[in-house]
Amino acid sequence: MKADRLLSILLLLQTRGRVPAHELADRLEVSVRTIYRDVEALSASGVPVYAERGRHGGIELLAGFRTDVTGLTADESRALFILAAQGAHAALGLDAALGSALRKVMAALPAPYRPAAEVTSRRILVDATRWKGGPQPAVDLDVLQDAVFTDRRLRLRYRHSGAKEPSTYTVDPYGLVSKAGVWYLIADRRASPRLFRADRVHSAALLPDPVKRRPGVELADAWEELRRQVEERPGGLDVTVRVRRSRLDMFLRLNASSLAELPDDEGENEWVTVRLSYGVVHEARQLLQFADALEVVSPPEVRAEVAAAAASVTELYQRVGRLSS
């Protein structure tokens, strides 16, 4: 463990330059006293590292010192070759760079670990896109990337779901997130976090103004806040349905975000009771896709809504049938 920690300290200092001792202690989950002992151990082994006390002090390597550290473990080397969805790298224009980087890593790996890393790259594949997700619209991330990496504000023309015309926003970007194959821009608008689907951005223009982010807030913080808002949005409308057991697995997959609780499907009954939570009555119309494999038990207004939707579909096809006869 100490050897791994010493290596981590060396890599952090080589990457970051001067780092406060308390920050190293937090990153490595040890005490500040342990960090200073580790620095002494590195110095004793010939690494030109020194510590400066005071308000602006920290731990730093001697200027110009570099080391080609390749002390990866077997598990670490395999982990590097389990690649995420290649579409993510392609969307960012980094496919070629990724391949080049992995070749360099392979060359730098300790010889005994190279075969395992190569086998891992051929035996493990991560595809982050959903089954039957349908064709995805082309996404141009160039301007969004420029704003993220140059810390500039953005002016977006953005079309919300269901809107006929796009709206205009001036935003302060934190970064880009790929969620299940869909790219999102995470940005503040008037100091409030917002989520923008990249494929709904009609146009984006870099502004000359520097970005104005909330102090102390990083991309991961803003994303976690927005993710909770989406996933923990209160339903407000409790709905009970009965689903045929033969369609239960499919029903649970398609309605995972609306489940109030996992159903108790023990037993051999043909019908299984499932409890859902919706924001508004109209959302329950999606239940109609399960036709006679689902029955709404309660509340009455949801039962009536689904029945009305079924009646309107029946009327539509009867009318089309009369016109075509």
Residue pairs with C-beta under 8 A, 6 or more apart in sequence:
2 38
2 41
3 71
4 73
5 28
5 30
5 38
6 38
6 41
6 42
7 69
7 71
8 27
8 28
9 24
9 28
9 35
9 38
9 39
9 42
9 59
10 42
10 47
10 49
10 61
10 67
10 69
11 69
12 19
12 24
12 27
13 19
13 49
13 59
13 60
13 61
14 61
14 65
14 66
14 67
14 69
17 60
17 61
18 52
18 58
18 59
18 60
19 58
19 59
19 60
20 57
20 58
20 59
21 32
21 35
21 36
21 51
21 58
21 59
22 32
24 35
24 59
25 31
25 32
25 34
25 35
28 35
35 59
36 51
39 49
39 50
39 51
39 59
42 49
43 49
43 50
47 61
47 65
47 67
48 61
48 62
48 65
49 59
49 60
49 61
49 62
50 59
50 60
50 62
51 57
51 58
51 59
51 60
52 58
52 59
52 60
68 108
70 108
70 109
70 110
72 80
72 109
72 110
72 113
74 112
74 113
74 116
77 105
77 109
77 110
77 113
77 114
77 116
77 117
78 113
78 116
78 117
78 120
80 102
80 105
80 117
81 102
81 117
81 118
81 120
81 121
81 124
82 120
82 121
82 124
82 126
83 98
83 121
83 125
83 126
84 126
84 128
85 126
85 127
85 128
85 129
85 178
85 181
86 95
87 128
87 129
87 181
88 128
88 178
89 95
89 97
89 98
91 139
91 141
91 178
91 183
92 141
92 145
92 176
93 142
102 121
106 114
106 117
106 118
109 117
128 178
128 180
128 181
129 136
129 180
129 181
130 180
130 181
133 181
136 181
136 182
136 199
137 199
138 199
139 183
139 198
139 199
140 201
141 176
141 183
141 198
143 154
143 204
143 205
143 206
144 154
144 173
144 176
144 185
144 198
144 201
144 204
145 176
146 152
146 206
147 153
147 154
147 173
147 204
147 206
147 211
148 173
148 174
148 175
148 176
150 206
151 210
151 211
152 206
152 207
152 208
152 209
152 210
152 211
153 170
153 171
153 172
153 173
153 206
153 207
153 209
153 210
153 211
153 212
154 170
154 171
154 172
154 173
154 185
154 187
154 204
154 205
154 206
154 207
155 168
155 169
155 170
155 171
155 204
155 205
155 207
156 168
156 169
156 170
156 171
156 185
156 196
156 201
156 203
156 204
157 166
157 167
157 168
157 201
157 202
157 203
157 204
158 166
158 167
158 168
158 169
158 196
158 200
158 201
158 202
159 165
159 166
159 167
159 200
159 202
160 167
160 200
161 200
166 202
169 189
169 194
169 196
170 189
170 207
171 185
171 187
171 188
171 189
171 194
171 196
172 187
172 188
172 189
172 211
172 212
172 213
173 185
173 186
173 187
173 211
174 186
174 187
174 188
174 213
174 217
174 218
174 219
174 222
174 223
175 186
175 219
176 183
176 184
176 185
176 186
176 198
177 183
177 184
177 186
177 219
177 223
178 184
182 197
182 198
182 199
183 197
183 198
183 199
184 195
184 196
184 197
184 198
185 195
185 196
185 198
185 201
186 193
186 194
186 195
186 196
186 219
186 222
186 223
186 226
187 193
187 194
187 196
188 194
188 212
188 213
188 214
188 222
191 212
191 214
193 222
193 225
193 226
194 226
195 226
195 230
231 257
233 279
234 277
234 279
235 258
235 260
235 276
235 277
235 278
235 279
236 277
236 278
236 279
236 280
237 277
237 278
237 279
237 280
237 281
237 283
237 299
237 302
238 260
238 275
238 276
238 277
238 299
239 275
239 276
239 277
239 278
239 284
239 296
239 298
239 299
239 302
240 273
240 274
240 275
240 276
240 296
240 297
240 298
241 273
241 274
241 276
241 287
241 294
241 295
241 296
241 297
242 271
242 272
242 273
242 274
242 294
242 295
242 297
243 251
243 271
243 272
243 274
243 290
243 293
243 294
244 270
244 271
244 272
244 293
244 294
245 265
245 269
245 270
245 271
245 272
246 293
247 290
247 293
247 294
248 263
248 265
248 272
248 274
251 274
251 290
251 293
251 294
252 259
252 263
252 274
254 289
255 274
255 276
255 286
258 276
258 277
258 278
258 283
259 274
259 275
259 276
259 277
260 275
260 276
260 277
261 275
263 272
263 273
263 274
263 275
264 273
265 272
271 295
273 297
278 284
278 302
281 301
281 302
281 305
282 305
284 296
284 302
284 305
284 306
285 305
285 306
285 309
287 294
287 296
287 306
288 306
288 309
288 310
288 313
296 302
296 303
296 306
297 303
